[in-house]
Every structure is written in C-alpha cells, then in structure tokens.
C-alpha cells in the first residue's frame, strides 16, 4: 500500500499535506507518528474513504467494505451490556457468528455483564478495539488505540492489534506512545510539515537519530522540524 505525491489543504487554506508519500508494509504494524495537528487522523480518514481518496495517489488499498476503522469516538448503545454489544456487532457481521464470554480478553471478562455506558473510558476503548479485531477485514485502522488506557490495558490492546498482523491482516495505527512498539514487528512513519520525514523500523529510527531510546529519537526528529 502506497501514498504518492498527495496534496491536501484544509478549509482555512493551511496546506496539510505537501506532496506526501508513504509506504505501508503488509507484514508489519504500521505506526503513524508526529506532533498533534499534523494530520495523522485525517490521513486515516482518507485511507478509509471517510474522505474520498483520490485513486491516483492511494495505491494498493482495499475497498471500503474490506476496512475496519477504530475512530476516537465509541458509538455503542449505553444501555447494552458488553456481552450484548459483542453479540450485536458479530451478528451484523455474520448471523452465524457465535459469541462466548470466554472469548473476551481478560480485561473485559469481568465487565461482560456491565452496561457499556457504565464503563470507564479506557474500558470502552478496549471493547471497541477487541470488537474490531474480531471482524473479518483486509485492512484495520486504529486511531490512537492506547489513548486513555493504563499500561496493562494498553499492552492488551496492542497485543490484539499485533496478533491481527501476525494472522496476515494489514494494520495502520496512530500513536504517541512507544513502550509497546519498540521492536521491528512495527514500521514507523513520522509525519511533519506535510510530509513523511521517516519511514522504517524502530531499529532504523534509533540508528538514524543516534540513540537507543525511541522517545529521544522522536524528540530529535521533532526538533529537526522546528
């Protein structure tokens, strides 16, 4: 999957993407990095066709029906239990799907009979990530899946996302965190000033910035853009 020479200006006239080009690797979890406001979420919107993507710039991406997208919002029924929410989504996906509470990750089993509206923000995020992970799609998009999660829940969420890729699914996510993406199962794309400024593995990123710490590498890359 590739984006080539993509330009896009916001309604206020600000140039968000300036001949942006990016390569997404099928056999790694692709992670979009960069300061707030650089257009990471908007790029996911284009990839998902929430914003209609121009075919000449977006190459090799699957059709809309083959994409699952975890948005920042969580649009589930507040009065439905977690178990009922899973059953509903899985039945919509395929009426023959069977759901068992035992299929839930450890962090959700104990709240299976809790109403969705009564969950914490982190628990809601984990529910939607787990539901999306169980859908049968070709490409999965996750917008800051670790946001609002404690370290244990964040680790569970990323493990679920990583497992999708290990099963042959394509994955793109945005993130501001590094503790769970610090090995070469991940492909990092650092976005700034309308372009992808780095595209490669964490090891490549560390070598390029002369450090052994991804946070330091991020700060050095961000500082170059100042």
N, C-alpha and C positions, 0 to 999 in steps of 0.2 A: 504494500500500500504506500502510495507516494502523494505528496502535495508538491506541485511545481509552480513557481512564479505566481503566487496567489496575492492579489491586492484587494484590500477592502478598507473603506473609510466609514467611520461612524456618522450618524446623522448630524452631529455637531461639526463635522468636517475633519476630525482628527484621523490621521492615517493609522489604522490599527495594524494592518499587515502590509509590508512593503516588499513585494517580490519574495514572499515567504516560500521556502522549500523545505520539505521534511521527508525522511524515510522512516517508516514504521516496520519493525521486524516481526515477522509472524511467530517465531519461536521464542520470543521474549515478551515480558510485560513492558509495554512502552509507557514511560512516565514523563508527562509534560511538566516542566519546572519553570519557575520565573516569578518575578515580583508581582504583587497584586496589580490588576488593571492592564496586564499586557495582552490579554485576550485568550487565555487558556480555555475557559469555559465556552467562549464564543466559537473557538475552533472546534470543540466537541459538538456544538450545535450545528456547524456546517457539515461535519463528518456524518452526523446522524440525519441530516437533511431537515432538521428543525428550521434552519435557514437553508434554502435551496442551494445546494452546492453546484458550482459550475463544473461540468464533466471534463472540460479541457484542463482543469487544474487539479482535480481529485481523481487519481488513477488507482484502479485495483480495489476500491472499497466496495463492500457488498451493498445490495439494495436495502431500502428502509426496513422491510419485513424481516431481514436477517440481522438486525441490530437491536441490542438491548442497551438501554441508557439509564443509568442511575443519576437522576438530577439532584440538585441540592434540596429541593422540597420533597416531602413524603406524602403523596396523595392517596392515603388509605382511609377507610372508614373508621372514625374514632371509637365507635361502639362495638366494632367487631374484635374478637379476640385474635391473638397472634395466630393460633391454630386455624381459626376460621379464615383469616386473611391468606394464609398459605393455601388452604383448600380452594378458596375462590380463585386465586391467580392461577394455580396449577390446573384447575378445571377449565378456565378460559383458554389456557394454552393447549390443553388436550383433555377432553371429557373422560378419557380412560385413565388419566393420571391418578395414582393413589398416593395419599399423604399419610404419614405416620409421625407422631410427635418424636419418636426415636430418631427420625431423620434430621431433626434440628441440631444445630451446633450446641455445645454445652452451655454457652452463654444465653441461649434462648429457651432451652427445655424448661427451666424453672418459671418462665413467664408465658408459657404456651397458652394458658387459660386467662391471661390478663388482657384487658381491653387495650387496643392499640393506642387510644388516646391517653391512657394512663402510664404509658412507658416514658422513660427518660429520653432525651434527645439522642443520646448515644445508642440506646436500645432500639429506637426507631430506625436509626441509620443501619444498624446491624441486621435488622429484619429485612429492609429493602435490599441490602447487598446480598443476603442469603437467598431471597426470592429470585432476584435477577440471575444469580449464579445457577439456579436450577432450571432456568428457561433454556430451550434449545435454540441457540443462535450461532451465527458465524463470527460476529464481532460484538464485543462487550465494551461499553464506555462507562467509566466511573469518575464522577466529578468530586474530588477530594473525599474519598471514601473513609479516611481516618479522622475527618473533622468531628470534634465532639466526643471522640472515643477515648477511654482510658487506655493505657499501654497494652493491657491484656486483650481488650476488645479490638483494639487496632490490629494487634497481631493476628487475631482470629479472622478479621476482615481481609487482611492482605493474604493470609494463607488460603482463604476461599478463592480470592482473585487469582493467585498464583496457580492454584490447582486447576482452574479453568484453562490456563495457558498450557499446563502440562498435559491436559487432555486434548490438545490440538486446537483450542479456540484462540482467536485473535483478541488481544486486550490492549486498550489505551486508557490511561487514567491520569488525572492531575493530582499533584501533591505538593505540600510544603514540608513534609516530614521525610526523614532519611533512615530511621532506625530499622525499618523493615524492607528497604530496597537497596541494601548495601552489598549485593553480590551480582555476579554477571548473568543472572537469570533476567536482569532488567536492562532496558535500553532507555537511556536518559536523553531528553530533548529539552535544552534550556532555551527559553524564548525571551527575547528582549528587543525593544526598539523595532518591532515589526518583523523580526526575522528569527530563525532558529540559529542560535550562536554556538551551540554544541550539540552533537548527535553521536552518542556512543555509549559504551558500557560504563558502570561506575569505576572500574579499574582504569579505563581510558581517561575518565574525567579527573581522577586523582593524579594520574601521571601528568596530564596537561597542566594542572594547577600546582604541581609540586608539593603535594600534601598527602597525608594518609587519613584525612578526615573529610567526609563529604560535606559537612556544614561549612568547614573552612573553604573547601573548593567552591561551594555555592557563593559564599561571601566574596571570594576573589573574583568569580565570574561576574557577579552583580556589580562589584566595584569598577570593573572594566567598562561597564556601560554608563557610569556616572559622568 
